[in-house]
Amino acid sequence: MNQTEWVVLEDTTIAACVVADPNNFLVLYDRYFSRVYTYMRYRSPDVYTADDLTAQTFAQALAKIASYDPEKAPFAAWLFAIARNLVNDNLRRGRRIEWVPLDIIEGQAVQANSPEKQAELADEQRRLLSALKTLSAEKCDLLALKFAGEMTNREIARITGMSEQNVGVTLHRAIKKLRKRLEEEVSHE
């Protein structure tokens, strides 16, 4: 099958093809690598840990692909459950994985055309990072799954064991708290 033909296939069909021929796993790897890696960067203190955990996630997924059951969960939810479990296992073993220290990405404003725009973006980023520090680890995890992992509330619910409604409410409250915090900072300036 050529690359174009793989693009239109559903994950469940590709997973079945991977069971038949593990060389087909590259299609799923290409489809999900950036999402998994971004999630790991949110959850890891450095790029090396994120690299290792991302590699472990895909290695485990390949090893366990025969046990994937599309009736239980979409492929993305199954894959992110593996990723999340690896992070939690590392925490339990004492190899502490923390959220990326938000100070690391501070000052890495998106390149803009003018110095004024760069300063404005850097200021917005500083305020957002400050507001994120006020959230609980659970809320940060849900935000990472939602925005870094690009997952739906249903997929997050399957991974976390929360109800879909509870995920939505918790995300809504986290975003509302971030907005309020950002508005407070702007009004104090």
C-alpha positions in Angstrom: 0.0 0.0 0.0 1.4 3.5 -0.8 1.5 6.4 1.6 -1.6 8.1 0.2 -3.8 5.0 0.6 -2.8 4.7 4.3 -4.0 8.3 5.0 -7.6 7.5 4.4 -7.7 4.3 6.5 -9.2 4.3 10.0 -6.9 3.5 12.9 -8.7 0.2 13.6 -8.0 -1.0 10.1 -4.3 0.1 10.3 -4.1 -1.7 13.7 -5.3 -4.9 12.1 -2.8 -4.5 9.4 0.0 -4.0 12.0 -1.0 -7.3 13.7 -0.6 -9.0 10.3 2.6 -7.2 9.5 4.4 -5.1 12.2 6.2 -3.1 9.5 2.8 -1.3 9.1 3.2 0.3 12.5 5.1 3.1 11.0 1.8 4.5 9.7 0.4 4.8 13.3 3.8 6.1 14.5 3.8 8.9 11.9 0.1 9.7 12.7 0.5 10.0 16.5 4.2 10.8 17.1 3.9 14.6 17.4 0.8 14.4 19.7 2.5 11.9 22.0 5.8 13.8 22.1 4.1 17.1 22.8 2.2 15.5 25.7 5.4 14.0 27.0 7.1 17.4 26.8 4.3 18.8 29.0 4.9 16.1 31.5 8.7 15.8 31.4 11.4 18.0 33.0 13.6 17.7 29.9 13.8 16.6 26.3 15.7 13.5 27.1 13.0 12.2 29.4 10.3 13.1 26.9 12.3 11.3 24.1 12.7 8.2 26.3 9.0 8.1 27.3 7.8 8.7 23.8 10.0 5.8 22.5 8.7 3.6 25.3 5.1 4.5 24.5 5.5 3.4 20.9 7.5 0.3 21.8 4.8 -0.8 24.2 2.1 0.0 21.7 3.8 -2.2 19.1 4.3 -5.0 21.5 0.7 -4.9 22.7 -1.0 -4.0 19.4 -2.6 -7.5 19.2 -4.5 -6.7 22.4 -5.9 -3.5 21.1 -9.7 -3.7 21.0 -11.5 -1.0 19.0 -14.7 -1.9 20.8 -13.3 -0.6 24.1 -11.6 2.6 23.0 -10.4 4.5 20.0 -6.8 4.0 19.1 -5.7 7.4 20.3 -7.2 6.8 23.8 -5.5 3.4 23.9 -2.2 4.9 22.9 -2.4 7.8 25.4 -3.4 5.5 28.2 0.0 3.7 27.6 1.8 7.1 27.6 0.0 8.3 30.7 0.7 4.9 32.5 4.4 5.2 31.6 4.6 8.7 33.2 2.8 7.5 36.3 4.9 4.3 36.6 8.0 6.5 36.5 6.6 8.6 39.3 6.0 5.5 41.4 9.5 4.2 40.8 11.0 7.3 42.1 12.4 8.6 38.9 10.5 11.8 39.3 8.9 13.2 36.3 7.5 16.7 36.8 5.7 19.1 34.7 8.0 21.1 32.4 9.3 23.9 34.6 7.3 26.7 33.1 10.3 29.0 33.5 12.1 27.0 30.8 9.7 28.0 28.1 9.3 31.5 29.4 10.8 34.0 27.0 10.4 31.7 24.0 7.9 33.9 22.3 6.9 33.1 18.8 9.0 35.0 16.3 7.1 38.0 15.2 7.7 40.6 12.5 8.3 43.5 14.9 10.0 44.0 18.2 6.7 45.4 19.6 4.8 42.2 18.6 7.6 40.0 20.1 7.4 42.0 23.4 3.6 41.7 23.4 3.7 37.9 22.8 6.4 37.4 25.5 4.2 39.3 28.0 1.2 37.2 27.1 3.2 34.1 27.5 4.6 35.2 30.9 1.1 35.9 32.2 -0.2 32.5 30.9 2.7 30.6 32.5 2.1 32.4 35.8 -1.6 31.6 35.7 -0.9 27.9 34.8 1.2 27.6 38.0 -1.9 28.2 40.1 -3.7 25.0 38.8 -3.6 21.6 40.4 -1.6 18.8 38.8 -4.8 17.0 37.8 -6.1 20.1 35.9 -2.7 20.5 34.2 -2.8 16.9 33.2 -6.2 17.2 31.7 -5.2 20.4 29.9 -2.1 18.6 28.5 -4.2 15.7 27.2 -6.8 18.1 25.7 -4.5 20.6 24.0 -1.1 18.9 23.6 -2.6 15.5 23.0 -5.4 16.9 21.0 -7.8 14.5 22.6 -11.6 14.7 22.9 -13.3 14.7 26.3 -14.5 11.2 25.7 -10.9 9.9 25.0 -9.6 11.7 28.1 -12.4 10.1 30.2 -11.5 6.7 29.0 -7.8 7.3 29.9 -8.4 8.9 33.3 -11.4 6.9 34.5 -13.4 10.1 35.0 -16.8 10.5 33.4 -16.9 12.5 30.2 -19.0 15.1 31.9 -16.6 15.4 34.8 -13.7 15.9 32.3 -15.6 18.6 30.5 -16.6 20.4 33.8 -13.0 20.1 35.1 -11.5 21.5 31.9 -14.1 24.3 31.8 -13.3 25.3 35.4 -9.6 25.2 34.7 -9.9 27.4 31.7 -12.3 29.7 33.6 -9.7 30.0 36.4 -7.0 30.7 33.9 -9.1 33.4 32.3 -9.9 35.0 35.6 -6.3 34.9 36.7 -5.2 36.5 33.4 -7.9 39.2 33.7 -6.7 40.0 37.2 -3.2 40.4 36.1 -4.2 42.7 33.2 -6.3 44.8 35.6 -3.4 45.2 38.1 -1.0 46.4 35.4 
